Every structure is written in C-alpha cells, then in structure tokens.
Amino acid sequence: MRSWVFISFLLGTSVSWTSASVAGDIFVTRTLRANTVLTASDLERRGPVNGDQDALGLDLASLIGQETRQTVFKGQRISARDVAPPALIERNQLVLLVFSQGGLSIEAEGRALDRGREGDLIQVMNLSSRSTVVGIVDAFGAVQVGKKNQ
C-alpha cells in the first residue's frame, strides 16, 4: 500500500509529499499499454512479504491473466483498479446474437461495434437486417438481446 506523508514547516511555505511502499507491494516490470493481458514476467513483488497478498489484498496469482484498464508504466505499483477480467469480445468480431423468451430462442450472426467483458452492455449490428441492437455479453462470448436489456 502506498501511504502519503504530509510534511510542513512552520517557518516556511514549502510543502512536500512523499510516498512509501510497504508490505510487499506488486509493481510492473515493463510499461504495459491498456488492454494488455498480464503474465508472470510483467509483475514483481518489492518490500517485505507477509504471506501471498500485498497490503491491498492483491496476490500475484490473481493478477496473472487479468487485463490492464489503462497504461501502467514500468516501476509503477499496480492496484485492483488498474486491472479487469479480459474482454471476451473485440470490436468488429463476429458474434452470436441470442434472443430468448419463454420457450423461444432465436439466434443470429452479428458484428460487435464495441469490445466487452462478461456482463458489459455492447452494441452489435445484426448482419441479416443491418440494424443495431444492444445486448449483454455472456460468459461464452455470445450477446444476449431482448426486453431485459432495454
């Protein structure tokens, strides 16, 4: 965890901030662009190690396979808000559109207009009708469309 220490002097007006690493924080070994999937060689633990987790509750094993949300620079401490599960659907990818209601299920082919992770709401163009629909990405990489998504 990074803690901030405020230092002020009564006689002067200068103020400085400093940060300190504690409890075996996890850092990146190279600059990682947004949407990069983390590997073991991208991460290192620095500082005293108390168990498998750092001060924020992160452990190396849980970070491997995750995807960076934004660019993380070499030597920067990585936190939970810097990573997310990898996207299942990339922009312009062909996807399966599924409409299910009651006992009826209709499937069609579509082209993703956005990238998305499981549970994300994305736009997809139905290739048969050329209309744009909105749906939710499921765990299998298909897009569920219908009344519940609107």
N, C-alpha and C positions, 0 to 999 in steps of 0.2 A: 504494500500500500504506500502511496506517496502522501506524505504529510507536509503541510505548508507551515513555515515558521515565520512569524512577523517580527521584524527587528526594527526598533525605532529608538532614536536618541533624543533626549530631552533638549539638548543644546542645538542640535542641527535639524535640518528639514529633510535630510536624506532618509529614504525608506528603501529597504531591500527585501526581496523574497528569496527564499531558498527552498529546495525540495530535497527530501531524503528518501532513500529506498530502505524498506525494512521487510523482514520476514520472507526472504527468498522470492522476490518479485520475478515475473516472467517477462523477458524482453525479446524483441525480434532481432535476428542476426543479419538481415538484409532489408532493404526498402521493399515493401510489399504494396503493389497497386491495389486499388479497390477491386473486389471480386476475385481475389487470389485465394485459392484453397491452401490452407496451412499444412505443412509437413513437419516432421520432427526436426529436420535440419534448419527450419525457419525460426525455431524458438530455443531460448536458453534461460536457465534459472540463475539469478545472481543473488548474492546475500545469503544469510543464514537460512537453512532449510529446516522447517519444523513439520515433518510429515510430507504428504504428497501435495498439499494445497498451499497457495501463497496467501497473503493477508486478505485478499479479496475473495477467497474461496475457490480460485481457479486452480486447476491442475493441468499439467502438460497433456495428459491423455485426452481430456475433454476438449482441448483446443485443436488437436490434430483432426483434420477433416472439415473444420469449420471454414467459413469464407469471410474475408475482411470486408467490412462495410465501406470503409474509406481507406485512403492511402495511409499506411503506417510506416514511419521512417526507421532506418537502421538505428538500433540502440534505444528505441522508444519502448516504454513499458506498455504491454498490451492489457486491455481490460475487457470485461464482458460486453461492454457497449461497442467495442471495436469489431466484434465478430458476430456471425449469424450462421444458421444452417445454410448449406449451399443451395443455389437455385436449382429447381427441377426442370424449369422451362426457360429457354433462352429466347430472346427476341427473334422473330422470323422462323422459329421452329415449327414444324408441322405437329399438331396436337390433336388428340381425340376430344371432341365436344360430346358431353353426355347430358341428356335431359332425362330425368327420372321423376315420375309422379305416380303414386299408387303402384299398379302392376305394369305400367307402361314405361318403356325405356327406349329412347331414340339416340342413336349415335351418328355423328357426322365428323368430317375432317375439317380442321381449321388451321389458320396460321396465327401464331401468337404475335401480338402487337407490342407486348411488354415482356419483361423477364419476371419470373416469380418463384417464390418458395412455397412450400406446403402451407395452405391457408391464405395465401395472398389473393387479392381480387385483381384480375387482369382482363384486358380487352383482347378479344380474339375475333378474327374475320372468318366467318363461315365461308368455305371455298365454294360451296354449291350455290348459295344465294348472294354472295358478296356483301352480306350485311355484317355489321359489327355487333358482337354481343359481349356481355360482361359475365365472368364466371369465377369460381373459386378453384384454385389448384388443389388437387387431392394428392395423397401420398404416392400414387402411382404415376404422376405426371400428366394425368388427364385433367380436363377442365369441366367442372360441374356447372351447368347453367339451368336456369328456371326461376320460378317465382320467389324462392327463398333468397336469391341473390340480389333482388332489386330493392 
